[in-house]
Amino acid sequence: MARKTYGSQRRRTARGHGHAGSAADAADYGGRAKGPGLEAALSGVAAGTEKMVLDLQRMIRQPSVSARGEGLEECALLLGSMLEDVGLDSEVLYLKPGRGGGGRASGTRAGPSPPPPVVYAERRSESNPDKTLLFYNHYDVQPEEPVELWRYGPFDAVRRGNLVYGRGAIDDKGEIAARIRAVGSYIRETGDVPCNIKFVVEGEEEIGSGHLPRYLTRYRRKFACDGVIWEFGYVGPRGRPIVGLGMKGLMFVELTARGPAMDAHSSLAVLIKNPAWRIVEALNTMRRPDGRITIPGWYDDVRRLTARDVRLLEAEEFDEASFRKEYGVDGFVGDVRGLGAKKALAGAPTCNIAGISSGYSGSGAKTVLPAVAVAKLDFRLVPDMVPSRQFGLITRHLEANGFADMHARMLHGEAAARTDPSEQLVRHVRDAASASFGSEPVVCISNPATGPMHAFQKALGAPCVSVGGTYVFSKIHSPNEFARIDLLKKTAACMCRIMDLFGGSRC
């Protein structure tokens, strides 16, 4: 059973900076001999496909909804035992209760509970103890609602042919299952791994990874590594893997406007200011219809795309017709197309209205002037934008435009991160993906979504690269989310090749 640990640090895996392995300097497998255990590990992956699917189904059937604090500790303990089953030493780490708040992890302990635990596992390499590769994942999932739109029960983990359906099937439990299968195959078939392997699997990613920076600070030495393979990686409609080098940042803001002391009769709208109109008027000052954010100074710190960034974007696949069909839209914001659309996804900040609530929204009519109106906004940020500074720009903008009475609150802030394409780990991932998926990967300079990559880079000083088996139209965060078994099998093979290349290279 996985051990539970509150802050104690029983061992440290060495971090190396000089392992000699000249064979890895070749650009691809065509110019480099495979490590002696790779073929055996790949055979183990192929033979273990059914076990990988069963592991995925076990994880799906353990709900772990961070938005509700449901099943998190149970899922962490399950995952810890699965990692131990394939030959890693695992611990379930907690932050002590109290400081920093956070929701209660599922469990029956009396009194204050810690934030959701982090599952940590490691396997030291006997042949190469001076190189360390870390896999980052998350075991929490999005809420399953609306349940009535699911074809099968969201936690039933139903398999139909090449697909496994369920909440978390691919975001992120399918990716975890593939990585466990890869590392387990190496251990089972060879008795060793090509480099030190670590897993860090958190339980709050779907609600902003609020406590992860504290985990990274407290366990910085335990988590020390030379490279991080991020939690996921997309596969395009034509089967080409997408190697991701970054994540946008995110700032979530709540605006509250207040009117009368209580909801009033709407006939009084000639005298009483409606807070819903105040919210609408304030929002209209923040963004143009073409998507341009009009808050003064908003773009001052934006890192501009380099010529190399643009060349990588030009090489990216982006099927506009399939995208529009999948989401049921006729065009894009600002009428961008082609390279302009790809530049926006990778390098443009956003101002999005996530929700507005006020007054009456039930069936039929109710003539009411509401007392309160609330708008929730999310702002995607790009490298060099600091969430706290951007929030200050918002508050100054509201005051300057006559909305000083409106209360603004930052609920969450996370900076963007981007890995340099020239990092050796990027080359290893590209080569491994090409060999495993059978096509040249697409290099994406930044995913348009957000994850705690900046926190990892800041704490560990290691490059982060994403690669995996998430089909781009796998309905993540939606009803009928599914994982493709064929892509998970290729992902497990890809992880084996990454370990082989990374373990044989110089830092």
N, C-alpha and C positions, 0 to 999 in steps of 0.2 A: 504494500500500500504506500502511496506517496506520502512523504513526511510533511508535517506542518511546521513552519518556521516563522517566528516573529523576530526578524532583525538579526538573528545570529548568523555568522558567516563562518562556516566550518571548513571551507577549502576555497582555493582560488585557482582557476585555470590560467596558465601562463599565456601572456600575450607576446607574440614573437615579431621580430622585424628583420630577420636575416636568414630564413631557411634557404638552403641551396637546392635548387631544382631546375636546372637550366633547360630541361626538356620542355617546360611549360612556356618558354618564351616564343615558341612557334605560334603563328597566327590562328591555327585551327588544328583539328585532329589529323588532317591530312599531313601535317608536318611534325606530328608529335605522337610518340608511342603512348597508348593508353596505360594508366596505372594497372598494376598486376591484378587488382581485385575488381576492376570495373566490369569486365565481362561477366564475372560470377554474380556481382550485384545486380546487373541488368537482367540476368536470367532469373534471379530471385524476385525482382519486381514483376516480371511477366508471369511467373508462376503464382505470385501472391495477389493477383488482381481481386479474386473473390474475397480474400481476407480483408483487403483494403475497403471493398464495398461494405462488408459487414461492420468494419470499424466505423465507417461513415454513418451507417444506419444506427449504430449504438449511440453515437453522439447526437444525431438529430432527435432521437427518441428521448433524450434528456433535455427538456426545454431549458433555455438559459437566456431569458429576456432581461437585459440590463435595465430597460426603461421601467420595468416593474420590480426589479430586484429578485426575479424568479429563477430558482434553480442554479444560481451561479456557483455556489460552493460545491454543490453536488456535481456539476459539470467539471469543475476544476479537479476534484478528486478523481472522477472518472478518467479524465485526460491524463492526470499524473500516473494512474495505474497502467494506462495503455502505453505510455512512454517507458515505464519500467518493464513492461512485458516484452518489449523488443530490445531491451538491453541498456537503457540509459538510467542514470541515477536521477531521481526527480524529487522536487520539493514543492509544496504549495506554500507560497510566501504571503504573509499578511502585513499590512501596516497596522500599528497598534490602534485600538479604538480611540476616538476622541478627536485629536488634532485633524483639522482639514475637512471634517464632516464626511459626507458621502452616504449613499443609501446602504441599508442593511443587506449584507449578503444572505442568501437563503441559509437557513440552519436553525437550530433550536437552542443555541447558547443564550443564557439570560444576560441582560445588561447590554451595554453598547457593543455593537459589532463593528469590525473593521470594514473598510471599503472592500469591494470584490477582490479576491485573491489573484495573484499572478502565479501561473504554473511555470516553474523553472526546471530544466533538465539538462544534463550534460553527459557527454561521453568523451573521455580523454583518449587521444590517439597514442598508441604505443609506438608507432613508427614515425610519427610527425607531431610531437607535442608542442611545437613552436608556432603553429598556425591555428587560428580559431575562426570558425564560421558560425554565425548566429542566425537562427530562423526566428523571425517575429511573426506571430499570429494573434488572433483573438478568438475566444470561445463564446463570447456573447453574441446574441442575434437580435434582429429587429422584432418588434411585436408582430404577431401573425395576422392581425385584423386587416381587412374584413374577411372573417373566416368563411362566410358564405360563398366567396368567389374561388375558394380552393377546390380543385378537382378531387384531391384526396386530403385526408386530415393533415394539417400542417406539421404535426410531429409524429406522423405514422411512418415516415421514411419509406414510402412505397417505391418499389423498383418496377419500371416498365421498360423492358428492352435495355437500351443504352443509357437510360435516364434514371436518376434517383430524385424524387420529389420531396421537398420539405423545407421548413424554415431553417436557414443556415446551411442548406445542402451544399452551396458553393461559397457563400459568404458567412463563415470562413471555414466551415468544418470539412468541406471537401478538400480544400488546400491543405489543411492540417493532416488529413488522412493520407494524402499523397506523400507528404514529407516524412511522416512516421514510417510509411512503407519503404521509402528510399533508404533512410538511415537504418531501419531494421534489417533490410536486405543486405546491406554492407556488413553489419555486425554478424548476422546469421551465416552468411556465405564465406566471410573472410576472417571473422573474429576480431576485426579492427575497423577503424574508419580512417580515411586519408588525411584528416586533420581533426583537431578538436571540434566537437559539435556541441552547440548550445541551442536550447529552445527557450524563448520568452513568450508566453501566451497570456494575454491579459483578458479581463472581463468587463471592460467599460468602453471599448472602441466605438460601439454604436451610440454612445451618449457623450462622446467627446474626450475619452481617455483622461478624465479630470485628475485622477490620482497617479497616472503613469509617470509624470516627471518626478514625483516623490519616490516612487519605486526605483527609477533610474538613478536618482541621487543616492539613495540608501544602499543600493546594490551595484553601484558603478563598478567596483572591482570584481564582483562576482560575474557581472554581465560582460566584462571586457572582451573585446573581439577585434578582429582585423577586417571584417566585412559583415554586412547584414543583408540577408535575402528577405525582402519585404513580404507582407502577408498574402499577396495575390499577384496575378498577372493575367491580363486579358488575352484571348485568342479571337482574332477577327473572323468575319463571316466566311472568308476563303481559307481559313485554317492557319493563317500566319500568326505566330506568337508575337506579342507586343511586349517589349522590354521597356519598363518604365524607370525613369531616372529622377522623378520628383513628385511632389504632391503640393497642391495649392494650400494656402492657409485658410483659416475660417474665423470670422468674428460673428457671434450671434448676439443681437441687440434687441431689447424690448423697449418700446415706446408706449407710455401711458399718458392719456389726456383725460382730464376730469372736468365735468360740467356741473350740473346742479347736484345738490346733496343726495338726491334720489331720482329714480326714473320719473320723468314728468310727462304730462299729456302733450302730444305733439302740437296741439294748437298754440302752445307757448313758444314755439320755435321763432316767432316774430320778436321775442324778447330775450330768450335764453340761448346762449351759445351751445351748439351741439358738439360734444367732444369727438364724435365720429368725423364731422367735417374738419375739425382741427387736425385730426390724424391724416385725413386725405390731403389737406392743404400742405401739411409738413412733408409728406411723402413726395408730393409733386415738386418740391424744391430740391430733391436729392438726385434725381435721375431724369435724363431725357429719354424720349421714346426709342432712340437708337441705341440705348444701353449706356451711354456716356454718363458717368457719375459727376454731378455738378457741385459737389462739396469742395470748397476751395482747398487746394493743397493735396487733394486725394492722390494724385499721381506723382507727387514729388519724389517719392522714394521707390517707385516702381523700377525694377531692374529690366532694362531693355533687352529684347532678344538680340543675340549676336548673329553674325553671318553664319556661323556653324549651326546655331539653333535653327535658323531659317532653312538651311540645307537639310537638316534632319526632318523638319516639318514637311518640307516638299516631298520627302521620300515616304512619309506616313500614308497609310491607306485611310481614306475616309469616304465611305459610300453614302453620299448625301441622300440618294433616293431611298436606300434601305433605312437610313436613320429617320427620315421624315415619315416613312410608312410605319415603322415600329412605334413612333410616338404620336402619329396622327396629326402632324403639323404640315402646313403648306410652305412655310419659309422660315427663315431665321431672323433673330433680332438684328436690326440694322441692315437687313438684306445682305449679310455677308455670305460669301460662297467660296468654295475651293480653299486656297491657301489662307484667305481671310478667316474662314471658319476654323481652320486648324490653329491659326495664331490665337484666336479668341479662346479656344478651349485650353490651350497650353499656357498662355501668357497674359490674359486680360483679367483685371479685377471685375467683380460683379456686385450688384446691389439687388437683392432678391427679396420680395415680400413673401415670407413663408406663411403668414396667416394674419387675418384681421378679425377681431371679435368685438361686438358692441350691440347693444339693443336686443331686438327680437329677430330670430332667424328661423322660427318654427313654421309649421304650415299655416296657411290662412293669413289674416291681417291682424296686426296689433299696432295701433297708432301711439307710438311711444317716442319720447325724446330721451335717449339713454344718459345715464349719469357718468359712465366710464367707457372709454374706447381704448383698446390695446392693439398694437401692431407688433408682430415679430418679424425681424429682418435678419437675413444672413448675408454676409459680405465675404466673398472669396478673395483671398489675398495672394499676391505673388511674392517671390523672394525680395527681401529688404524692406518689406512693409511690416511695421511693428504694430500688433493689435492695439496696445494701449495708446500709442500715438494716433492711430486712425480713429479710435473712439473719441479722443480729445477733439479731433477735427469735427466729428459729428456734433458734439455738445456745443462747440463754438458756433457751428453753422446754425443750429437751432436758435441759439440766443440772438445771433445777428439778424435772423429773419423773423423775429417776433414770437418765437415759441419757447421763451425762457420758462414758461409755466409748465411745459411738458417734461415729464420725467423720463430720462433715458438711462437704461441699465445694461451693462455688458454681461451677458450670461456666460459667455465662453469666448476665449481667444486663443488661437493657435497659429503660429507663424508658418510660412511656407518653407519648403526645403527642395533642394535640387542637387543631384550628384553630377560631377564633371564627367562628360562622356569619355574623357581620356583615361579614367581610372581603369586599372587592370582588371578589377572585378567585373566591370561592364563588358570587357572583351570576353572574359570567361563565360559570362552568362549568355552572351550572344552566340558563342561557339556551341555551348551546350544546348541551347534552344534550337539552333539550326539542325544539329544532329538528331535531336529527339523528336521534333515536330515535322521534320522533312522539308522545311522551307526556310528561307532567309528571314530572320525576325525583323520586325519593324521596331525602330528605336523611338520611343516617345519621351520628349524632354520633360514633360510634366503631365501627370494625371489631372483632370479638371476637378476631381474630388479631393477630400482632405483626410489626412491621417497624421499620427504623431511622429512623422519622420524627422521633423526638425528637433524634437526632444531627444531622439536617439542620436542624431548627429552631434548635437550639443553636448550630451552626456558622455558618449562613447568615442567620438571623434573618428568614426568609421563610415565608409561609404555605404549607402543603401541602394539596392537595386531590386525592382519587382519583376517577377516572372512567375507564371503559373498556368492553370487550366480553366480560368473563368471565361466561358463563352460570352461574348459581348451582349447577347440577347438572352441571358439565362434568368431574367426576371428577378434579379436580386432586389430586395426590399419590397417585393410585390407578391401577390398571391401566385401560387404555382411555381415558385422558385425551384430550379432544378440544377443538378450537376450532371455533366456528361462523363460517363465512365471512360470512354476512349481518351478524352483529354486529361483526365486524372492519371491514367496509366502513362501517358506521355510525360506528364508533369513529374511523376515519380522518377522516370528515367532521366529526365532533365536534371533533377536534383542530384542524382548519382553522378552525372557527368560534371556538374558544377563542383561537387566535393572533390572529384578526381582532379580537375583542372586547378582549383584553388589550392588543394593540398600540395600540388607539385610545383607551384610557382614561387618566384621570389617576391617578397613584399617591397 
